[in-house]
Amino acid sequence: MALPKKALQIRLPPLPSIKDVIRLYKLRALKELSQNFLMEPRLIDKIVRAAGHIQDNVVCEVGPGPGGITRSIIQQAPRKLILVEKDKRFIPTLELLADACKDKVDVDIISGDILKTDVSHFFPADVKRDWTDSPPPINLIGNLPFSISTILIIRWLELISKQEGPWAFGRTRMTLTFQKEVAERMAAPMLDKQRCRLSVMCQNWCKVNYKFDISGKAFLPKPDVDVGVVTLTPLKEPIIKLPFKMVEKVLRQIFSMRQKYSIRGAQTLFPKDVCEEMALRMYNMAEIDPVTKSFQLANTEFSRLCHAYHEIIQKYPEFEHYDYRAPKNKSSEEANM
Ligand SMILES: C[S@@+](CC[C@H](N)C(=O)[O-])C[C@H]1O[C@@H](n2cnc3c(N)ncnc32)[C@H](O)[C@@H]1O
């Protein structure tokens, strides 16, 4: 029987503390880049531990900033570390770190925006796995800037749905921080008061694990809210096996009237003069009680509703691009014109 691999720890040479790095390099936190630095090594290590075994893996860290999490990742001896940081002021400190471990870890520093960077260009070809295999030895880790965290996860879910970017290499896992409320929404099960479109979207393509909270007090400067640490592992098969954009649209509309019955939201998928009839048809086809609120629906019930919508637009393709917010889209006749 193979013995479990002994955890290798890389010992970094003595380095100034993160507090001193911030002071020495005069790295005043910028609000526009949602810079809240995590100062406590114990919590930093806890985030990295939440990613599981990362020794010999390819790790990509989003927004390393002054490098607190980066140091903890390096100590776990990854094979390769890719750092994506938008704020150029941090690059010299990250270069110092890369230099301190250059014989042991291959570090790539990308001075750029994670929303515009395909980090998979930096992955070695041999870490690729089939989608149905265990996840590849790749981890995406980040104490994400609040300003982009929801946009980023939605964008990544779309890439997961298409098995593109980091997910062209298999079911790449993520360990990420979000505002506590956003993290709670991502993991919220049916009937939870936080249940929303983001919950169903995340759970449709990933297994979402809410790991733990971090008090806002642990950050410098202190944000107004606490933080939740979440891990996401792409599912072998999504629950709703339909294109991302269609699922996103149906869920957005169904959740658009939270206080009312969900069918009222579904009505906005169709032109005004047929909306009641079409939404009822959709609910009947899906065998869902129209007197149900959106947070009361299970992921499998959303799947049936999305498939019913898909079937309806196969029959009435003119409804596919209907957008109830567009002033011209008032009736099916206009939609037909
Ligand atoms: C919440 S701070 C975390 C800093 C550090 N990792 C820590 O935990 O102390 C977010 C970091 O993301 C960076 N950042 C903000 N927007 C970014 C973007 N679009 N792409 C890459 N990095 C970004 C910020 O400059 C900052 O360093």
The ligand as an SDF file (V2000), in Angstrom:
LIG
                    3D

 27 29  0  0  0  0  0  0  0  0999 V2000
   -9.0290   42.0290   -0.9040 C   0  0  0  0  0  0  0  0  0  0  0  0
   -7.4470   42.4130   -1.5660 S   0  0  0  0  0  0  0  0  0  0  0  0
   -6.5560   40.9580   -1.1190 C   0  0  0  0  0  0  0  0  0  0  0  0
   -5.0650   41.1930   -1.0190 C   0  0  0  0  0  0  0  0  0  0  0  0
   -4.2830   40.0060   -0.4340 C   0  0  0  0  0  0  0  0  0  0  0  0
   -4.4240   38.8140   -1.2360 N   0  0  0  0  0  0  0  0  0  0  0  0
   -4.7000   39.7210    0.9930 C   0  0  0  0  0  0  0  0  0  0  0  0
   -5.4140   38.7320    1.1890 O   0  0  0  0  0  0  0  0  0  0  0  0
   -4.3230   40.4900    1.8810 O   0  0  0  0  0  0  0  0  0  0  0  0
   -7.7850   42.2170   -3.3020 C   0  0  0  0  0  0  0  0  0  0  0  0
   -6.5470   42.2810   -4.2220 C   0  0  0  0  0  0  0  0  0  0  0  0
   -7.0050   42.1240   -5.5620 O   0  0  0  0  0  0  0  0  0  0  0  0
   -6.4020   43.0970   -6.4110 C   0  0  0  0  0  0  0  0  0  0  0  0
   -7.3130   43.3440   -7.5340 N   0  0  0  0  0  0  0  0  0  0  0  0
   -8.3970   44.1760   -7.5720 C   0  0  0  0  0  0  0  0  0  0  0  0
   -9.0370   44.0770   -8.7570 N   0  0  0  0  0  0  0  0  0  0  0  0
   -8.3390   43.1530   -9.4850 C   0  0  0  0  0  0  0  0  0  0  0  0
   -8.4890   42.6140  -10.7870 C   0  0  0  0  0  0  0  0  0  0  0  0
   -9.5040   42.9990  -11.5870 N   0  0  0  0  0  0  0  0  0  0  0  0
   -7.5980   41.6920  -11.2200 N   0  0  0  0  0  0  0  0  0  0  0  0
   -6.5670   41.2870  -10.4080 C   0  0  0  0  0  0  0  0  0  0  0  0
   -6.3720   41.7740   -9.1620 N   0  0  0  0  0  0  0  0  0  0  0  0
   -7.2460   42.6860   -8.7010 C   0  0  0  0  0  0  0  0  0  0  0  0
   -6.1920   44.3010   -5.4950 C   0  0  0  0  0  0  0  0  0  0  0  0
   -5.2260   45.1830   -5.9940 O   0  0  0  0  0  0  0  0  0  0  0  0
   -5.8000   43.6070   -4.1860 C   0  0  0  0  0  0  0  0  0  0  0  0
   -4.4280   43.3590   -4.1770 O   0  0  0  0  0  0  0  0  0  0  0  0
  1  2  1  0
  2  3  1  0
  2 10  1  0
  3  4  1  0
  4  5  1  0
  5  6  1  0
  5  7  1  0
  7  8  2  0
  7  9  1  0
 10 11  1  0
 11 12  1  0
 11 26  1  0
 12 13  1  0
 13 14  1  0
 13 24  1  0
 14 15  1  0
 14 23  1  0
 15 16  2  0
 16 17  1  0
 17 18  1  0
 17 23  2  0
 18 19  1  0
 18 20  2  0
 20 21  1  0
 21 22  2  0
 22 23  1  0
 24 25  1  0
 24 26  1  0
 26 27  1  0
M  CHG  2   2   1   9  -1
M  END
$$$$
